[in-house]
């Protein structure tokens, strides 16, 4: 039996993501503005690795810096924001949750020894 949500209790969260050669960095924010500021902070902190002696990228506005980031990094790094829905714990009906647990989880006695 599928789990049926009893009510929608959710919120949009904003995920700032920085993809680079060492992996992906993410930061979750409650506002899109906060996530955008995170992108700017990452880009400004890493800019010295890509900026030339003239400092031409340092003079870019925050918006322009984020828009041009993949060009600045030679298409090796990407900065972007995604929106996701975060559901609170009370979304699922207690009865449906018990049915799901019964159908999908095995009860194991922690003192049981394998044969």
N, C-alpha and C positions, 0 to 999 in steps of 0.2 A: 504494500500500500504506500503510495507516494506521500511525502510530507506536504501538508497544505498550510500555507501561511495563514495565521488567524487575522492579522492586521499588518499593514505596512508601517513599520516604524523605521525610517531610514533617513540618511543624510548624505548629501554629496560631499565627497572629499576630493582633494586635488593632489595628484602625485607628480612631483617634480622628478624628472629622470635625466641622468647624465650617463650616456653610453660612451665608454672610452676603452683603450687597449687593456686596462687593468681590470675591467669588469664594468658593472653598472652600479651607480650610486642612486638611491632613491630617498625622497623625503616626503612624508604625507602631511598635508596641510588642510585646515578647515576652510580656507579661502583660496580662490584662484590667484589673487594678488600675492598671498604669502608664498605660493608655489613659484610664481614668476620671480619674486625677490630671491628665492633660493637659487634659481638658475643664474641670476645675475651675480650672486655671491660666488658661486662655483666658477663662473667664467672669469670674473675679475681676479680671483685668487690664482687661477691657472694661466692667465693671460701672459705673464712674463715668459712662459715657456714658448710662446708663439710670436710675441711682438718683436719687431725689429728695433734697432737703435733709435729710430725716429719716433717711436711710440704712436704710430698712426692708429692702431686699434684701441689704445687706451683713451683716445679722444672720442670714440664712438659713444653715442647715447646707449643707455641700457637696452632699449628695444632693438636698436641696430646691432648691438653686440650679439644678442641672442639670435637674431635673424641671420647673421653672417657667421655664426660660430662654426658650422660645418665647413664653410669655405676657408675660414681662418686656420682650421686644424687639418686642412688637406683632405677633407671628407673622412677623417678617422674618428671624429667625435660628434656626438649629437646631443642637443639639449631640447627637451620638450616637456609639456605638461599634459597629463591625462586626467579626465574626471572619472570617478568610480562611485558606486553606491555602497555605503557602509550601513549594514543592517544591525540594529540593536538586538540583544539577546531575547527580548520578549516578543519577537516577531513570530516565533513558532509556538503553536499550541502544545501544551504539555502532553496531552494524549497522543498527538501525532509524533512528538519527540520520543515517547516511550515505545511506540510502534516501530519507529525507525531503529532505535537502539536494539529492540528485540530481534528485528529482522537482519540487522547488519553487524551486530557485535556478538562475540562469543564470550560466555562467562568462563573465566579461568580461575581456578583456585591457586593462589600464589604459593601454597605449600605442596602442590601436586608435583610429583617427580615423574619425568618421562620414563616409559617402559623400555 
